[in-house]
C-alpha cells in the first residue's frame, strides 16, 4: 500500500510541475499575441494606404493624348460611324499549327478526356481554346466528341 501511495505522490508531483510549466508557457504566449497584433496592424495599415492610393488614382480622370481637343466636335454621318466601327474589328488570330501525332498533343487529349469524364467540361474547353486558338463553339464541339 505504501508503494501505491508513493507512486501516486510521484505522479501528482510530476503533473503539478507540468501544470506550472504550462502556466508559464501560456503566459508567454499572451505576450506574443501583443507582438502579433502590432505586426498585423502594421501590415493592415500598409495595405490600407495602398488601397487609398489605388482609389485616388481611379478617381482622377485619365488624360489621353488625342489629336482632337475636347472642344472640337466632328459632325459625321451615321453610315461613316458604322463603317469605322466595322473596320475597327480585329482580324481573326492565326491558329498555331498542331502536330496531332506529337506526345504533347496526345497527353493533352488524355487530360481533356479526364476533365470531361470528371465533369470539368468548361475547363477542358478553355484549355483546348488556349492550346488551339479556336472559338468556344468549335472547342465545345471537339470536347463533347472526345
SVG drawing of the C-alpha trace seen along z (x, -y; Angstrom):
<svg xmlns="http://www.w3.org/2000/svg" viewBox="-27 -74 35 76">
<polyline fill="none" stroke="black" stroke-width="0.4" points="0.0,0.0 2.9,-2.3 4.3,-1.8 1.0,-2.7 0.8,-6.0 4.5,-6.7 3.7,-6.1 0.6,-8.3 2.6,-11.1 5.2,-11.0 2.6,-11.1 0.9,-14.1 4.2,-15.8 5.1,-15.4 1.6,-16.6 2.0,-19.6 5.3,-20.5 3.9,-20.1 1.0,-22.4 3.4,-25.1 5.4,-24.8 2.2,-25.0 1.1,-28.1 4.2,-30.0 4.1,-28.9 0.6,-30.2 1.6,-33.4 4.5,-33.8 2.0,-33.2 -0.2,-36.1 2.9,-38.3 3.4,-37.1 -0.2,-38.0 0.6,-41.7 3.6,-41.4 1.5,-39.6 -1.3,-42.2 1.2,-45.0 2.6,-43.2 -0.9,-42.7 -1.8,-46.3 1.3,-47.4 0.6,-45.2 -3.0,-46.3 -2.1,-50.0 0.3,-49.4 -2.5,-47.6 -5.0,-50.4 -2.5,-53.1 -2.1,-51.1 -5.8,-50.8 -6.3,-54.5 -3.6,-55.2 -5.3,-53.0 -8.7,-54.5 -7.4,-58.1 -5.8,-57.1 -9.0,-55.6 -11.0,-58.7 -8.7,-61.1 -9.7,-61.4 -7.1,-59.8 -5.6,-62.2 -5.4,-60.9 -3.2,-62.4 -5.8,-62.8 -5.2,-64.6 -8.6,-66.4 -9.2,-68.5 -12.4,-68.3 -13.7,-71.5 -13.7,-70.2 -16.8,-68.4 -16.8,-66.5 -20.1,-66.0 -20.3,-62.8 -23.0,-60.8 -24.2,-57.6 -23.0,-55.5 -19.4,-56.7 -19.6,-55.8 -20.9,-52.3 -18.0,-51.9 -15.5,-53.0 -16.8,-50.6 -16.9,-47.6 -13.4,-48.3 -12.1,-48.6 -12.9,-45.0 -9.8,-42.9 -8.8,-40.4 -9.0,-36.7 -5.9,-35.3 -3.9,-32.9 -4.2,-29.4 -1.0,-27.7 -0.1,-24.6 -0.7,-21.5 1.1,-18.2 -1.6,-15.7 0.9,-12.9 3.1,-14.5 3.3,-13.3 2.3,-16.6 -0.9,-16.6 -1.7,-13.0 -1.1,-14.0 -3.4,-17.0 -6.1,-14.8 -5.9,-12.4 -6.1,-15.3 -9.1,-16.8 -10.8,-13.4 -10.2,-13.0 -11.5,-16.5 -14.6,-15.8 -15.2,-12.4 -15.0,-14.1 -17.4,-16.9 -15.0,-19.7 -16.1,-20.3 -15.7,-24.1 -12.1,-23.8 -11.3,-21.3 -12.9,-23.7 -10.9,-26.7 -7.6,-24.7 -8.4,-23.5 -9.2,-27.0 -5.9,-28.3 -3.9,-25.4 -5.5,-25.6 -6.8,-29.2 -10.3,-28.1 -13.5,-29.7 -15.7,-28.4 -18.3,-26.7 -15.8,-24.7 -13.9,-23.9 -17.1,-22.7 -18.0,-20.5 -14.5,-19.0 -14.5,-18.2 -18.0,-16.7 -16.9,-14.5 -14.0,-13.0"/>
</svg>
